[in-house]
């Protein structure tokens, strides 16, 4: 791919809000906030905070990657978002194991 066509494709991605993966990540972050609001008060600065940071990290890194200038940066930020999604999943599984949420909320 020439540098010119790569630049054109990068500009098409700059509107990250149109990316379906970003939209889905935002939905998950919103649902995570709602779900974690029901966690015990003593978890406010523990698991609740960690889960929320992980949930927000996913769409944030997708957005940041989408507006970067090179394909390498783009892939790097999507990789970070993917890692954050696995971190969130692990935390939600732990929340279920601690009887803080039902399995269907994972």
C-alpha positions as CSV (number, residue, x, y, z in Angstrom):
1,X,0.0,0.0,0.0
2,X,1.4,3.4,-0.9
3,X,1.9,6.1,1.7
4,X,-0.9,8.1,-0.1
5,X,-3.5,5.4,0.1
6,X,-2.6,4.6,3.7
7,X,-3.0,8.3,4.6
8,X,-6.5,8.3,2.9
9,X,-7.5,5.2,4.9
10,X,-6.2,6.8,8.1
11,X,-8.3,9.9,7.6
12,X,-11.4,7.7,7.1
13,X,-10.8,6.2,10.5
14,X,-10.3,9.5,12.3
15,X,-14.0,9.7,13.0
16,X,-13.7,7.0,15.7
17,X,-17.3,7.5,16.7
18,X,-18.4,5.7,13.5
19,X,-16.4,2.6,14.4
20,X,-18.7,-0.2,15.5
21,X,-16.1,-1.6,17.8
22,X,-15.9,1.8,19.6
23,X,-19.7,2.0,19.8
24,X,-19.8,-1.5,21.4
25,X,-17.0,-0.7,23.8
26,X,-18.9,2.4,24.9
27,X,-22.0,0.3,25.5
28,X,-20.0,-2.1,27.6
29,X,-18.4,0.7,29.6
30,X,-21.8,2.3,30.3
31,X,-23.2,-1.1,31.4
32,X,-20.2,-1.7,33.5
33,X,-20.7,1.6,35.3
34,X,-24.4,0.7,36.0
35,X,-23.5,-2.8,37.2
36,X,-20.6,-1.7,39.4
37,X,-22.8,0.9,41.1
38,X,-24.5,-2.0,42.9
39,X,-21.2,-3.2,44.3
40,X,-20.6,-3.1,48.1
41,X,-19.5,0.3,49.4
42,X,-16.3,-1.1,50.7
43,X,-15.3,-1.9,47.1
44,X,-15.5,1.8,46.0
45,X,-11.8,2.2,45.9
46,X,-11.0,-1.4,45.2
47,X,-12.7,-3.6,42.6
48,X,-15.3,-1.0,41.6
49,X,-12.6,1.6,40.7
50,X,-10.5,-1.0,38.9
51,X,-13.4,-2.3,36.8
52,X,-14.5,1.2,35.8
53,X,-10.9,2.2,34.8
54,X,-10.6,-1.0,32.7
55,X,-14.0,-0.4,31.1
56,X,-13.2,3.2,30.2
57,X,-9.8,2.2,28.9
58,X,-11.2,0.1,26.1
59,X,-13.1,2.8,24.1
60,X,-10.5,5.4,25.0
61,X,-7.7,3.4,23.5
62,X,-9.7,2.6,20.4
63,X,-10.4,6.3,19.9
64,X,-6.8,7.3,20.5
65,X,-5.5,4.6,18.1
66,X,-8.0,5.7,15.4
67,X,-6.6,9.2,15.3
68,X,-2.9,8.2,15.3
69,X,-0.9,8.8,12.1
70,X,0.7,5.4,11.5
71,X,-0.6,1.9,11.1
72,X,1.8,0.7,13.8
73,X,0.4,3.2,16.3
74,X,-3.1,2.3,15.3
75,X,-2.4,-1.4,15.9
76,X,-0.6,-0.7,19.2
77,X,-3.5,1.2,20.7
78,X,-6.0,-1.5,19.5
79,X,-3.7,-4.0,21.2
80,X,-3.9,-2.1,24.5
81,X,-7.7,-1.9,24.2
82,X,-7.8,-5.6,23.7
83,X,-5.7,-6.1,26.8
84,X,-7.9,-3.8,28.8
85,X,-11.0,-5.8,27.6
86,X,-9.4,-9.0,29.0
87,X,-8.5,-7.2,32.2
88,X,-12.2,-6.2,32.5
89,X,-13.4,-9.7,31.8
90,X,-11.2,-11.1,34.5
91,X,-12.4,-8.5,37.0
92,X,-16.1,-9.3,36.1
93,X,-15.5,-13.0,36.5
94,X,-13.9,-12.3,40.0
95,X,-17.0,-10.1,40.8
96,X,-19.2,-13.1,40.0
97,X,-17.1,-15.5,42.0
98,X,-17.4,-13.1,45.0
99,X,-21.2,-13.1,44.5
100,X,-21.2,-9.4,43.6
101,X,-22.9,-9.9,40.2
102,X,-24.8,-12.7,38.5
103,X,-23.2,-14.7,35.7
104,X,-25.4,-13.0,33.0
105,X,-23.8,-9.6,33.9
106,X,-20.3,-10.9,32.8
